[in-house]
Amino acid sequence: MSTLTISPSPHVHSGDSVKKNMYGVIIALIPALAVSLWVFGLGALIVTVTAIAASVLFEYLIEKYLLKVPSTITDGSAVITGLLLAFNMPSNLPVWIIIIGALVAIGVGKMSFGGLGNNPFNPALVGRVFLLISFPVQMTSWPLPMQNTTAYLDATTGATPLGIVKEGLANGTSLSELMNQVPSFVDMLVGKMGGSSGEVAAIALLIGLAYMLIRKIITWHIPVSVLGTMAIFAGILSYSNPEAFAGPAFHLLTGGALLGAIFMATDYVTSPMTNKGMIIFGVGIGVITILIRVFGAYPEGMSFAILIMNAFVPLIDRYVKPKRFGEKVK
């Protein structure tokens, strides 16, 4: 007599796992990490190691002594949080501020909601925005690229391309004059510009995107919708007044546009589940980013845009979802 075995899904396993995908993202971040070490040297190394170590330590301590649950530090998620947090910081940030950022990212942004899979907001961005509000001077003192790569706290600082354009336009300088003061698009591609550790090398971030798409760690929907929306919105503004609004290439290659669109907006937990939802999510991020950059007080808006759209994810998932098999179409 044959026995019918009934078991819960999934009945066919794809071979993917949280740990495998997390470490895939870490591999995709290696080119950007390498460029940041080349551009900023010792400072980038100290910031990155401190952020990762503090994030892993805080997750272990919270799980062991507060939540009293098995440790999950080996799944790679805490490493990614620390790495992305470091990528959103200046490479001359004092160690004690980095540790505070890691504590907020892990303790508030992740573990206070129950850990991986439950947090509504990207933990690294929670930590980054907290530091930006709490320590605005330290978080906006950007080391210049390719200066003294052995310097750390005493590194020479300057404005980012977004900051130069934002301040210059506010003072009445024409965009054509300002563009002569910022690095060329080629320099932006290879990392020769001021900014946070992980946002300065567009080509390295694009290599990471290609790797994750090939490995099917992420899909194209969020990165393309974010960057495409930014390009279209910026293009319309630039066409309407070329001397007041920078063009699409400038907005895509500067600030956290690529880092945010590729590695932060695509976070599994804090992004929509459906392809249609991902596109809506990405369009929202692109629109809000350009609005903040052009009309807001901050020269950069990607972090705020992602966190705002994170809050809308449950609503997007509720109203943009596929029909269940067998459901009657109204």
C-alpha positions in Angstrom: 0.0 0.0 0.0 1.5 3.3 -1.1 1.6 6.2 1.4 0.7 9.7 0.4 3.1 12.1 2.1 1.9 15.7 2.6 4.4 18.3 3.6 4.3 22.1 3.8 5.8 24.2 1.0 8.3 24.8 -0.6 8.1 21.4 -2.3 10.9 22.3 -4.8 13.9 24.1 -3.3 15.8 26.6 -5.4 19.0 26.3 -3.4 18.8 29.9 -2.2 19.0 30.8 1.5 19.2 33.9 3.5 22.9 33.2 4.3 23.8 32.5 0.7 22.1 35.7 -0.6 23.6 37.8 2.2 27.1 36.7 1.4 26.4 37.3 -2.3 25.6 40.9 -1.5 28.9 41.2 0.5 30.8 39.9 -2.5 29.0 42.4 -4.7 30.2 45.2 -2.3 33.9 44.2 -2.5 34.7 46.3 -5.7 33.2 49.5 -4.0 35.1 48.6 -0.8 38.4 48.2 -2.8 37.9 51.6 -4.4 37.1 53.3 -1.1 40.3 52.0 0.4 42.3 53.2 -2.7 40.7 56.6 -2.6 40.6 57.3 1.1 43.1 54.9 2.5 43.5 54.3 6.2 40.4 56.3 7.2 38.1 54.1 5.0 39.7 51.0 6.6 39.2 52.1 10.1 35.6 53.2 9.5 34.7 50.0 7.8 36.3 47.6 10.3 34.8 49.5 13.2 31.3 49.6 11.8 31.2 45.9 10.9 32.7 44.8 14.2 30.4 47.0 16.3 27.3 45.8 14.3 28.1 42.1 14.7 29.0 42.6 18.4 25.8 44.5 19.2 23.6 42.0 17.4 25.3 39.1 19.4 24.9 40.9 22.7 21.2 41.9 22.1 20.3 38.4 21.1 22.1 36.7 23.9 21.3 39.0 26.9 18.2 40.9 25.9 16.1 38.7 23.5 17.7 35.5 24.8 17.4 33.8 21.4 20.0 31.9 19.3 22.6 34.1 17.7 22.2 35.0 14.0 25.5 36.8 13.5 26.7 34.1 11.0 23.9 34.8 8.5 25.8 37.9 7.1 23.0 40.4 7.7 24.9 42.2 10.5 28.0 42.4 8.4 26.0 44.0 5.5 24.5 46.5 7.9 27.9 47.5 9.2 29.4 47.6 5.7 26.6 49.7 4.3 26.7 52.0 7.4 30.4 52.5 6.8 29.7 53.3 3.1 27.4 56.1 4.2 29.9 57.8 6.5 32.9 60.1 5.9 36.2 58.3 6.1 37.4 60.6 8.9 34.5 59.9 11.3 35.7 59.3 14.9 35.4 55.7 16.2 33.0 56.6 19.0 30.5 58.1 16.6 30.7 55.0 14.3 30.0 52.8 17.3 26.9 54.9 18.2 25.7 54.6 14.6 26.1 50.8 14.7 24.2 50.6 18.0 21.3 52.6 16.6 21.3 50.7 13.3 21.3 47.2 15.0 19.6 48.0 18.3 16.9 50.4 17.0 16.7 49.8 13.3 16.8 46.0 13.4 16.6 44.2 16.7 13.9 46.3 18.4 11.5 45.0 15.7 12.5 41.4 16.3 15.5 41.0 14.1 16.0 40.1 10.4 12.7 39.8 8.5 10.8 42.1 10.8 12.4 45.5 10.5 10.3 48.0 8.4 13.2 50.3 7.8 16.7 49.7 6.4 18.9 49.4 9.5 22.0 51.0 8.0 20.0 54.1 6.9 18.4 54.4 10.3 21.8 54.6 11.8 23.1 57.0 9.1 20.2 59.4 9.4 20.4 59.3 13.2 24.1 60.3 13.0 23.4 63.0 10.4 20.8 64.6 12.7 22.9 64.2 15.8 26.3 65.0 14.5 25.8 67.2 11.4 29.2 68.7 11.3 31.2 65.4 11.6 28.8 63.7 9.1 29.2 66.4 6.5 33.0 66.9 6.7 34.1 65.0 3.6 37.8 64.0 3.1 39.1 64.9 -0.3 40.0 62.0 -2.6 43.6 60.8 -3.3 45.1 63.3 -0.8 46.9 61.7 2.2 45.7 58.1 2.3 47.6 57.5 5.6 45.6 60.3 7.3 42.5 59.6 9.4 41.1 62.2 11.7 43.2 65.0 10.3 42.4 64.3 6.6 41.9 67.4 4.4 38.2 67.9 3.8 36.0 69.7 1.2 32.6 69.8 -0.3 31.0 67.1 -2.4 29.9 67.8 -6.0 26.3 68.0 -4.8 27.2 70.4 -2.0 29.2 72.6 -4.4 26.3 72.9 -6.9 23.7 73.3 -4.1 25.5 76.1 -2.4 26.6 77.8 -5.6 23.1 77.9 -7.1 21.8 79.3 -3.8 24.4 82.1 -4.1 23.4 82.9 -7.6 26.2 81.3 -9.5 25.3 79.8 -12.9 25.4 76.0 -13.3 27.8 76.2 -16.2 30.3 78.0 -13.9 29.7 75.5 -11.1 30.3 72.5 -13.3 33.9 73.7 -13.9 34.4 73.4 -10.1 33.3 69.7 -9.8 35.1 66.6 -11.0 34.5 65.4 -14.5 32.1 62.5 -15.2 35.0 60.2 -15.8 36.5 61.1 -12.4 33.1 60.4 -10.8 33.0 57.0 -12.5 36.4 55.9 -11.0 36.0 57.6 -7.6 38.0 60.8 -7.8 35.5 63.0 -5.9 34.6 63.8 -2.3 31.8 61.9 -0.5 31.2 59.0 1.7 33.3 55.9 1.5 30.9 53.8 -0.6 29.4 56.3 -3.0 32.4 57.7 -4.8 33.0 55.0 -7.5 30.1 54.5 -9.8 31.9 51.9 -11.9 32.5 49.7 -8.8 28.8 49.9 -7.8 27.7 49.0 -11.3 30.0 46.0 -11.2 28.3 44.9 -8.0 24.9 45.4 -9.7 25.9 43.2 -12.6 27.1 40.5 -10.2 23.8 40.5 -8.2 21.7 40.5 -11.4 23.6 37.6 -12.9 23.4 35.6 -9.6 19.7 36.5 -9.4 20.2 37.9 -5.9 18.1 40.9 -6.9 15.9 41.8 -9.9 16.2 44.9 -12.1 13.0 46.4 -11.1 14.0 48.6 -8.1 17.5 49.9 -9.4 16.1 50.6 -12.9 13.0 52.4 -11.6 14.9 54.5 -9.1 17.7 55.5 -11.5 15.3 55.9 -14.5 12.9 58.1 -12.5 15.8 60.3 -11.3 17.1 60.6 -14.9 13.7 61.5 -16.3 12.8 64.0 -13.6 16.3 65.6 -13.6 16.2 65.7 -17.4 12.9 67.5 -17.5 14.1 70.1 -15.0 17.4 70.6 -16.8 15.6 71.0 -20.1 13.3 73.6 -18.6 16.2 75.7 -17.2 19.8 74.4 -18.0 21.4 77.1 -15.8 19.4 76.2 -12.7 19.1 72.5 -12.7 21.8 69.9 -13.3 21.3 67.1 -15.8 20.6 63.4 -15.3 24.2 62.2 -15.5 25.3 64.5 -12.7 22.5 63.3 -10.4 23.1 59.6 -11.2 26.9 59.7 -10.6 27.0 61.9 -7.5 25.8 61.3 -3.9 24.2 58.1 -2.9 22.2 57.5 -6.0 23.8 54.3 -7.2 24.6 53.0 -3.7 21.1 53.6 -2.5 19.3 52.3 -5.7 21.5 49.1 -6.0 22.3 48.0 -2.4 19.9 49.8 0.0 16.5 50.1 -1.7 16.8 46.4 -2.8 16.9 45.2 0.8 14.6 42.1 0.8 12.8 42.9 4.1 12.1 46.6 3.5 11.1 46.5 -0.2 7.8 45.3 -1.9 7.3 41.6 -2.7 5.9 42.0 -6.2 7.5 43.3 -9.4 4.8 45.9 -9.9 5.2 47.0 -6.3 9.0 47.3 -6.7 8.5 49.6 -9.6 6.1 51.9 -7.7 8.6 51.8 -4.8 11.5 52.7 -7.0 9.6 55.6 -8.7 8.7 57.0 -5.4 12.3 56.9 -4.3 13.5 58.6 -7.5 11.0 61.4 -7.3 11.6 62.1 -3.6 15.4 62.1 -4.1 15.3 64.7 -6.8 12.8 66.8 -4.9 15.0 66.9 -1.9 18.2 67.6 -3.9 16.7 70.4 -5.9 14.2 72.0 -3.6 15.1 70.8 -0.1 17.6 72.0 2.4 19.9 69.0 2.0 22.1 68.5 -1.1 21.5 64.7 -0.9 18.1 63.0 -0.5 18.5 59.3 -1.2 18.6 58.1 2.4 15.5 60.1 3.4 13.7 58.9 0.2 14.4 55.2 0.9 13.2 55.5 4.5 10.0 57.4 3.5 9.2 54.7 0.9 10.0 51.9 3.4 7.1 53.2 5.4 4.8 52.8 2.4 5.9 49.2 1.6 3.0 47.5 3.7 0.5 49.7 1.8 2.1 48.9 -1.6 2.1 45.1 -0.8 -1.6 45.3 0.3 -2.9 47.0 -2.8 -0.4 45.6 -5.4 -0.5 41.9 -5.2 -1.1 39.0 -7.6 -4.5 37.2 -7.7 -4.6 34.0 -5.7 -4.9 30.9 -7.8 -8.6 30.2 -8.1 -9.7 33.6 -7.0 -12.7 35.0 -8.9 -11.8 38.1 -10.9 -14.3 40.9 -10.2 
